[in-house]
Amino acid sequence: MKLYKGLVAATVEALQDIFVKNRQADRVVEQLLKSNKKWGARDRAFIAENVYEIVRWWRLVKYTAQVEKVRESEDFWRLAGVWQLVKPMQLEGHEALETLPEWPEFEGIDREVVNQRYAEGQAIRKIAQSIPDWIDLTGEAELGERWPIELAALNKTAPVVLRVNSLKANIETVQEQLGSEITETVPGLPEALALKKRINVSGLESFKNGFFEVQDAGSQLIAPYLDVHAGMSVIDACAGAGGKSLHLAALLRNTGSVLAMDIEHHKLQELERRAARNGVTNLTTMVISSDKVIENLSETADRLLLDVPCSGLGVLRRNPDSKWKLKPEFLEKIRKVQAQILENYSKMVKKGGKMVYATCSVLPSESEEQVRAFTKRHKADWRFVSEHRTSPAQDGFDGFYMALLERK
């Protein structure tokens, strides 16, 4: 295996953008890969993998490299060099480098010291699993003995999963178009295909024609959990870019109505573009500009989806940089926001209607406990029907929670 300086330099540049300029890893990688047309598929794969994996294993790499505070360009170069030595031990299928190139940036990196530090780091969970102290403590406090297993699973690379859009195609057609050698079905999910190898799906004709969306298997369980039937009036009140809104529209077969709401206008604009591509005709969007918007919709929905803002600790496989950006204060604040949304938005459900409360967090304090507290406060008006949780360790899905409640 040979290292190319230009590709390592690009990796270093991306890491500086993520950790110094505080930019989102996926945006940084996307823009970087677009910036150089000369890079081939192998070059792009090298940059993307090295950036994401160094971000994922940031604490372990820093510990191994003996870099406490990463500030200067040379610190990032040192981490990138140490990672090349650590990578074959950390990731399957990577051959070991005989020796690091004799670049000035790699001067002073000693393989024996690296191996020794790496072995020491493996003995300390928060370093070996590369997680901030406070998240490790919170996870252990809330999940007990399940935490180490889930944490290890949250550090695996997430598979790319597609949801076939039943308004335009079926699973057989899409699998035939993409090839069964690169796709496989997902047990228990009738519209899901997992990719066996990474390809750029957004460039495919079948994607441009709206035959499928990229959506994790765990996320694909949420819309069906809402128990929608043709002709119903459905509100997705924290829609974001609307993956679940599109799924709901397809489950309704373009009948009834889906109202997708969010506080951010640009996300709803993106949803409108996606809906057009998907052939969805029963969806409208609305910006939540004030509490009045919610009050005006009191008792109008047969079904309500509340996929509330959360810590995102169930989707760390996809967003490894978020664990370094999350703060304990954010978690405290977001729990209050979740309770308020559940309290205020639930009024949009008609009597006899149902709602799903969902999070992409592995923490009960954002999920089960919120639902228990709500149903306790509203015993007279709401009935708890059921709940479901996906486990990154057991299912291989992202960590989602969903609860179905019925208004009496």
N, C-alpha and C positions, 0 to 999 in steps of 0.2 A: 504494500500500500504506500502510495506517495502523497505527501501533503503539498498543496499548491498555496503559495503565499497569498495570492489575490483572494482566494476563497476564505482563508483564515482571517484575512484583514476585513472581509465583508462580515464575517461572523462577529468579530470584535466590534465593528461599527454598530451592528444590530444590538449587541448586548449593552453598549453605551446608551443607545437610544432608549432601551427598556429600563435600565437601572439608573441612569443619570437624568434623562429627560422625562422619565416616568411614563413612557408611551406603552400602548398595549402591544404585546408580543405578536399577535396574529397580524395586526395592521403593519407593524414594522417589517415583518418577514414578507408580507404581500407586496409592499412598496419596494422593498429591496430587490426582490426577484424580478419585478417589472423594470427595474432601473438599468439592467444590463442584458441586452438582447443576445449577447455573444455566449452567455452561459448555456450549456447544454443541460439535458435532463439530469445527468449525474451530478453536475455542479450545483444545480438548484437543490437536489435532494441532499447533498452534503451540507449546504448552508442551512436549509430548513431544519434538518435533523440536529445538527450541532447547536444551533441557537436554542431550539426547544428543549433539548436534553440538558444543556448547561443550565438553562433557566430552571428546569425541573429539579436538577440535582445541585442547585446553587450553593446551598450550605455545605454539602459534602465536598464539593469542588474547592470552595474557599478554605475549608478546614484542611484538606489534603495539600493545598498550595501554600498554606500558612499565610494567607492574606486576610487580615482582620477587616480592614476598611478598604473597599474598592473605590478608588477615586480617579487615579490617573490612567491614561491609555496603557502604560506598561503593566499596570495591575491586571487589566482585562486580557492583555497578551499572555501574561503568565498563567492566568486561569485557563485560557484556550489551549495553551501548551500542556498543562497538567491534565486537562480533560482528555487530550489525545492518548495519554499514557493510561488513564483510568478507564476509558471507554470500553476496551475489550473485557475488563473485569465486571463492568456495570451493565453492559448491554450484550445480549446474545448475538452471535453471528458476526462479530467484528474481529478481524485479525489484529494481533498486537503489532505495534510499530517496533522495528528493530531498534531504532534510535530516533530521537527528534532531530529535525533539520538544524544545522548550525546557523540559525538566524540570531542576530543580536538580541531580538525580543525574547528568545528562549534561553538566554544565558543564565546560568545558575540553577536551572531545573535539574535536580538529581533524582534519577529513577529509583534508587534505593530508598531515599528519604520519602519520596512520593508513595512507594509501596507500603512503607512502615506507617505513615500517617493515615493512608487509606484503610489499612487493617485496624488501626486504633479507632477511626471514625465509625467503622462497621459495628463496634461494640456499644455505641451510644445511639439509642433509637432516633432521637430528634435530629442527629447528624446523619446517621445511616439512611433514614427516610426523608431527610432534607426538609424539615418543617420548622417554623418558628416555635419557640418555647411555648408561647401562650396558646397556640392552636393545638399543640400536643397535649397540654394540660386540659384544655377544654374538651377535646375529643375523648380523652381518658375519663374525665369526670362524667361525661354524658353517655358514653358507649361502653365503658368498662373494658372487659376482656375482648370485646369485639373490635375495639379501636385499632390495635396493631394490624389485624387482618385487613380491615377496610382501608387503613392508611397505605399499606403495601399495594393494594389493588388500585388506589387513587394515584399511584405513581407509575402505573403501567401506561403505555401509549394507547390512546383511545382508538377503537376501530372507526372507520367511516361507514355510517349506516344510512341507507336511502329509504324514504317512504314513497312507495308508488302512489301516484295521484289517480285514484279510482274514477275521477271524472273524465280522464282522458286515456287511461291505459290499464292493463292488468299486469300482475307480477310476471306471468309467463312471457308477455311481449317484451317487457323491459329487460328481463334476464336474457332473453334471446338476443336483443340488441347489444347489450353490454358484454355478453359472453359468459357462459356458466363457469369458465375457467377463472374468471376474476370476481364472480359474485356467488354468494350462497344465501339461502333463505335463513330466517331466524325463527326457531321454534316458538309457537305461541303468538306470533305477530304476522297476520296474514298479508300485510302490505310492505313488510320490511325485507330489504336485501343488504347484506353486509359485504363490503369490498374485501377481497382477499389480498389485493395489493393496491397501493395508493395510485390513483390517477386523477387528473384535473377534470372533474365531472362537469364543471361550469362551462367548459368549452364544447361539450358534446351536443349534437343536434337534439337528442332525446330530452336533454335538460332544457334547452332553449324552447322546445315545443311543450314544456310543462308536464312531461310524463312522470317526473319524480322531483322530490325535494330532498335535501340533506337534513336528516333529523334522527337523533339518537334513539335507539330502541326503547330506552326508559321513557323518553319524552313521548314516544308514539303510544304509550299506554294511557296517557292522560285524557285526551279527547274522548275516546270510547268510554272511559270511566264515568263521563258525565251523563251517559244513558240518554242520548238525544234521539228523537224520532222525527220523521218527515213533517214539515210544516211548522215546527217549533220556532219560537223566538228565543235566540241564544245571545248572550252577551259574554265576550271575552274582555274582561275589564283591565287586565294588565298585559295587553297583547304584545308589546314590543314589536319586533319585526314580523310577528304573526304566524310562526310555524304551526301552532295549535289552532289558530283561527282558520287557516287553510284546511287543516285536517277536519275540523268541525263542519266546514262548508261542504267538504266531500262526503262526510258521513250523512249529511242532510240531503245529499244528491241535488244540491242547488235549490232546494225548497226552503220555505220559511225564511228566516233572516239570521245573519250573524252580524252583530255590531261589535267591531273591534275598537277598544278604547285604550288610550295611553296618555301619559303626561308629556311625552316627547313626540313632536310633530314629524320629525324626520324619519322616525321608525315607522310611523303609519304610512308615510309616503312610499317607503320601501315595500311595505306590505301591499299597497295598492298595485305596485309594479308586479309583485309576485302573483297577486290574485289574477291579474290580467293574463299572465303567462300560464297560470293554472286553469284558465277557463272558468273561474269562479264568478257567478253572477248574483249571488244572494248576500254579498258582503258589503257593508258600509263602514267607514271609519269615523271616529270622533275624538277630538283632543279633550282631555280632562283639564279644563282651564280654571275650574273652581269647584267647590263643594256643591254648588247649585246644579251643575251638570248631572251629578249623581242623584241629587234630590228629585230632579225633574223626571228621572227614570224609575221612580219608586213603584214597585210591584208591576213591572212591565215584562220581566223575563221568565220564560218557562225554565230556562237553564242558565246558570251563571258560572263561568270559570274564573277563579282567582288564582292565577299563577303568580304569587306575590314576589316582590323583590326580596332577595335573601343573601346570605353570605356566599353562596355558590360553592360551598364546601363539598357538594356532591359531584361537581363537574371539574375538579382539579386536573383530571387527566387531560381535558381539553384546554384549560386555561391555567397552566402551571404558574404563570407570573402572578396570578391573583393572590396566591398565598403569601407573597412577599409584600403585597400592597395593602392587604386587609389589616385592619387595626381593631383591637378589642372594643374601642369606643363605637366603631361602626356596627359591630354585632349587637351591642346594647341598644343602639339607636334603631337598628332595623327591626328588632323584635317589637319595639313600640309601634313602628310603622305598620308591621304585619297585623298587629292587634287592631289598630285603627281601621285599616282597610277592611278587615273581616267584619268589624262592627258597623261601619258606614255603608259599605258596598252591598252587604247582604240584604239591605232593604230593597234592592232592585228586583229581588225574586218574588214572583207571585206566590200567594198562599197555595200550597200543594206542589210548588215547584222545587227544583233541586239545585244545589251548587257543589262544585268541587273546589276545595282549598288545596293548593299544590305548592311545593317548594323544590328547588334543586339543592337541598342541603341534607347532610347525613345527621344533623343535630336534632334530637327530639325537641329542644327548647324552641326551635323555629317551626316545628311541625306538629307532632302529636300533642305536645303540651299547649300549643296555641288553640288547637281544636277542642281539647278537653276544657280549657278555660272558657271558650266561647259557648260551648253547649251547656256548661254549668250556669253561665250568666243568663242563658236564654232557654232554659228548660221548657218553658211554656210554649215557645214558638218554634223551636228547632229540634229535629230528631237526628241523632247520629246513625247513619246507615252502615257504612263500612270504611275501611282504610286499606291502603296497600303501600308497601315500601320496596323499592328496588335496591339491591345490594351490589356494589361494584365487585365485591369479593365472590359472592355466590352466583349472580346472574351474568356478570361481565358487562352489565349496563351501567350508565351513569347513576349516581345516587339521587333518586327522586322519591318524594313522598306525596301521596294523594289521599284525600278523605272526601267521602260523599255524604252530604247532609241534606235533609229534606225539611222544607218549611211546612209546619202543620197548618 
